[in-house]
Amino acid sequence: MAQDPNNYWEQLERLEKLIRASELKAGVIFSFHSLILGLFIDRLNYFQEAFQENKLLLVLAGIWVVCVLVSIYFCFKCFMPRIETKLDKNVFFFKDATYAFGSMEDYTKKLMEVCDNRDEFYKMLSEQIFIESKIIDRKFSSVQMSIKFFGLSFIVVILMIVVWLVNF
């Protein structure tokens, strides 16, 4: 049965797009939090009196800050996934290509050997797809957690507005 290497390369390309999509989502969430935190800190004097008069509002503000910080933590976690390094050397993995095969000539020789050996070629492409899939899974899990805490922070802001309006 003939295998088409283009299917593997297309899969790797699709995975790269998913990586960019997860990082874009994390970047948007992080930017929004940065904007809101900046506005809040810039106008802290305006809210200071309300916080002194209403301890519930102060507690809700604390919960909001914690939710925002946890959401930001997961954004950073998306940008910095942990890459497993206890795997076999793979000519298609960027770190291995740079460090695992010695000089550029040694790497080139190994890459040519892999490309000439059909089974090894497909094995290494499959391993790379597997590893990138694990990376993407971790990135999207981090983005989902960031979105959950973002939503929770939004709910807390709504509660703060309600408490403030009731006491206004």
Backbone hydrogen bonds, N-H to C=O, Kabsch-Sander energy under -0.5 kcal/mol:
donor,donor_aa,acceptor,acceptor_aa,energy
7,N,4,D,-1.4
8,Y,4,D,-0.7
9,W,5,P,-2.3
10,E,6,N,-2.9
11,Q,7,N,-1.9
12,L,8,Y,-2.4
13,E,9,W,-2.3
14,R,10,E,-2.5
15,L,11,Q,-2.3
16,E,12,L,-2.1
17,K,13,E,-1.8
18,L,14,R,-1.8
19,I,15,L,-2.2
20,R,16,E,-2.2
21,A,17,K,-2.3
22,S,18,L,-2.4
23,E,19,I,-2.2
24,L,20,R,-2.3
25,K,21,A,-2.3
26,A,22,S,-2.3
27,G,23,E,-2.3
28,V,24,L,-2.3
29,I,25,K,-2.3
30,F,26,A,-2.6
31,S,27,G,-2.5
32,F,28,V,-2.4
33,H,29,I,-2.5
34,S,30,F,-2.6
35,L,31,S,-2.3
36,I,32,F,-2.5
37,L,33,H,-3.1
38,G,34,S,-2.3
39,L,35,L,-2.3
40,F,36,I,-2.7
41,I,37,L,-2.9
42,D,38,G,-2.3
43,R,39,L,-1.6
44,L,41,I,-1.2
46,Y,43,R,-0.8
47,F,43,R,-1.1
48,Q,44,L,-1.3
49,E,45,N,-0.6
51,F,47,F,-2.3
52,Q,48,Q,-2.0
53,E,49,E,-1.9
54,N,50,A,-1.7
58,L,54,N,-1.4
59,V,55,K,-2.5
60,L,56,L,-2.7
61,A,57,L,-2.2
62,G,58,L,-2.1
63,I,59,V,-2.4
64,W,60,L,-2.6
65,V,61,A,-2.4
66,V,62,G,-2.2
67,C,63,I,-2.6
68,V,64,W,-2.6
69,L,65,V,-2.7
70,V,66,V,-2.5
71,S,67,C,-2.4
72,I,68,V,-2.6
73,Y,69,L,-2.3
74,F,70,V,-2.1
75,C,71,S,-1.6
76,F,72,I,-2.5
77,K,73,Y,-2.3
78,C,74,F,-1.6
79,F,75,C,-1.6
80,M,76,F,-1.4
83,I,81,P,-0.6
84,E,82,R,-0.5
93,F,90,N,-1.5
94,F,92,F,-0.5
97,A,93,F,-3.0
98,T,94,F,-1.5
99,Y,95,K,-2.6
100,A,96,D,-1.8
101,F,96,D,-0.7
102,G,99,Y,-0.6
107,Y,103,S,-2.5
108,T,104,M,-2.7
109,K,105,E,-2.3
110,K,106,D,-2.4
111,L,107,Y,-3.0
112,M,108,T,-2.3
113,E,109,K,-2.1
114,V,110,K,-2.6
115,C,111,L,-2.6
116,D,112,M,-1.5
117,N,113,E,-1.2
117,N,114,V,-0.6
118,R,116,D,-0.8
121,F,117,N,-2.9
122,Y,118,R,-2.5
123,K,119,D,-2.3
124,M,120,E,-2.6
125,L,121,F,-2.1
126,S,122,Y,-2.5
127,E,123,K,-2.5
128,Q,124,M,-2.1
129,I,125,L,-2.2
130,F,126,S,-2.4
131,I,127,E,-2.7
132,E,128,Q,-2.5
133,S,129,I,-2.1
134,K,130,F,-2.0
135,I,131,I,-2.3
136,I,132,E,-2.6
137,D,133,S,-2.5
138,R,134,K,-2.2
139,K,135,I,-2.4
140,F,136,I,-3.0
141,S,137,D,-2.2
142,S,138,R,-2.2
143,V,139,K,-2.5
144,Q,140,F,-2.6
145,M,141,S,-2.2
146,S,142,S,-2.5
147,I,143,V,-2.6
148,K,144,Q,-2.3
149,F,145,M,-2.4
150,F,146,S,-2.1
151,G,147,I,-2.8
152,L,148,K,-2.4
153,S,149,F,-2.4
154,F,150,F,-2.0
155,I,151,G,-2.2
156,V,152,L,-2.3
157,V,153,S,-2.0
158,I,154,F,-2.1
159,L,155,I,-2.4
160,M,156,V,-2.5
161,I,157,V,-2.3
162,V,158,I,-2.4
163,V,159,L,-2.9
164,W,160,M,-2.6
165,L,161,I,-2.7
166,V,162,V,-2.5
167,N,163,V,-1.9
168,F,164,W,-0.8
